[in-house]
């Protein structure tokens, strides 16, 4: 039986470099073994979260839909955009709404967490924040990968730096192996 992947980039940009990295990662999950569902944050646009809106209007349907997509998945692949050293506003708003409905919004799913940016730190600030807080929202962050200097190291849909690409492929293999073994559940990662 195929494993279901819910994948997304934490960006609403139509030309998101994080979406490109996510799409590249998904190439390493063969169709024979995985069913892939690549989400676009633009399909989950909602009013800016506030407790007043929550009280007056309830929860947006888009937040319920996102939670269902996560719930239907066996694993999550995502790459977070970094805006001013934090989550993008689009992702943060989705995260805020969903966590009000279900604090365990990642629903104990294994996650491959990535980030990239044009700069040399590769979205490291948002990556460090997510590695700290996503587990508190029931994500099993099994593997992480940051790609620095996206425009220098990613061309024609792939990572061009051979050493970085080898590290990337090794990260994905380790992630797939951990998902298959299921040992992360027992270890309480």
N, C-alpha and C positions, 0 to 999 in steps of 0.2 A: 504494500500500500504506500502511495506517495505521501511524503511529508509536505505540509502546506507552509509556505513562507509568506509572511506579510512583510513587505519591504517599503521603506519610504526615506525621503531626504527631509531633514528638518529645515526646509526652506520653501518659500512660495515663489521663488524666481523661476520663470519659464526656462532660463538658461543656467539653472543651478549646477554648480560644479560638484556639489554633494550628490545630486541626483545622478550625474554622470559616473561618479565613483560607485554609487549603489548599483547602477546598471552594469558596470564592469564586474562587480563582485558577483552579481547574479549569474553571470556566464559560467561560473565555476560550480553551479548547482544544476546538474543535468536534468533535463525534462523527464527522463526515464525514472528518476527517483524523487523529484520535487515538483510541486505545483506552486507557481509563483504568482503572487498578487502584489503588483507594484502600485502603491497609492500615491496620489498627488495631493499635497496639503491644500491646494486651491479648491479641491472638492469638499473641504471641511472648514470653509470660511465661516466664522461666527462673529457675533458682536463681541467687543472687548469685554473680558470677564470683569464683573463686579458683583459684590454680594447683593446690591440693590437689584440688578438685572436678574440675578439668580432667584431672588425672592419674588419679584414681580412677574417674570416671564417663564420661570422654570428653566429646564436644561434644553439646549438646542438639540434638534434631531441629529445634527452632524456629529455631536459628541457621542451620542448613543451608537451611531453608525461606526465611528472609529473604534470604539470599545468592542463592538461586535467583530470587526475585522481582526482585532488583536485576539479576541476570544476564539475565533475560528482557526487561528494559526497554530502550527506546531513550533515554529521558531520565528524570530524577528531579525531582519537585517536592516540596519539604518545608518545613515551618515548625517551628522549634525552640522549645520552651518553655524559659524561663529559671527555674531554681530556685537561689536563693542565688548568682546571677551565673555559673551554669554550666549544663551539660546537666541535664535531669531524670534522676532515678535510673533510671527505666525505660529511657530512651534510652541512657544511659551503659552500663548492663548489657548491652543488646543490642549496642551498639557494641564493648564489650570482648570478648564471646564471638565475635562475627563476625570481628573483626580477628585473633583467634587462629587461626581456620580459614584466613582469606584476608586478608592485610594490605592488599591492594588491594581492600577490601570494596566500594567504589563502582564498581569495574570499568570505569573510564575512561568513565563516563557523564556527559553534560552535565547540570548541576544548576541549578535555580532555587531559591535558598536564601532563606528568609524567617524572620522572627520577629515576635512581638508580645507585649505584656504590658500590664497595667493602668497601668503607670507611664509616665513621659515619655520613657524611653530606649528603649522598644519592644523589649526583649530584646537590646539592643545588645551586652551583654557576651558572651552566648552566641553571637551572630552573629559578633563579632570572633574568638572562639576557633575557631569552625567555619571561618571564612574562612581562618584560618591553618593549621588542621590537616587539614581534609577533603581538600585537594589532595595531602597526603602519603599519603592512603588512596585515591588514584586517582579523585577527583572533579574534574570540570571545572566549577568554580563560575563560571558565565557571568554571572549576574546575581544581585543581592541586593536585598531590600526589608525594611525594618523599619517596623512600624506602631506608633506610640506611643499611649498612652491608649486602649486597645482599646474600653473601654466607652463612651467619648465619641465615638469615630470609626468605630464599626462597629455598625450596627443593621439588623435584618431581613435578615441575610445578605449585607450589602454595606458597603463603605467609604462613609461618608456625607459626609466632608469632600471637597469637589469637587477641591481642589488635590491632596490626597493620592491620591485615586482616579485622577486624570489621570496622576500620577507612577507609580502602580501599573500602570495599563494600558500606559504607555509602557515600563516595565520588562519586562512580559510580551511585548510586541511585539519588543523588542530580543532577548530570549531566543529567541523563536521564529525570528527571522531568523538568529541565529547557529547555531541547530540546523540549519536548512535549508541554510545555506551550508557548515557543517562546517569552517569556517576555524579554529576553536579547536584542532582536532587538529594542524594544521600549526604553529600558533603555540606549541604546547606549554603552553597555559594550564593 
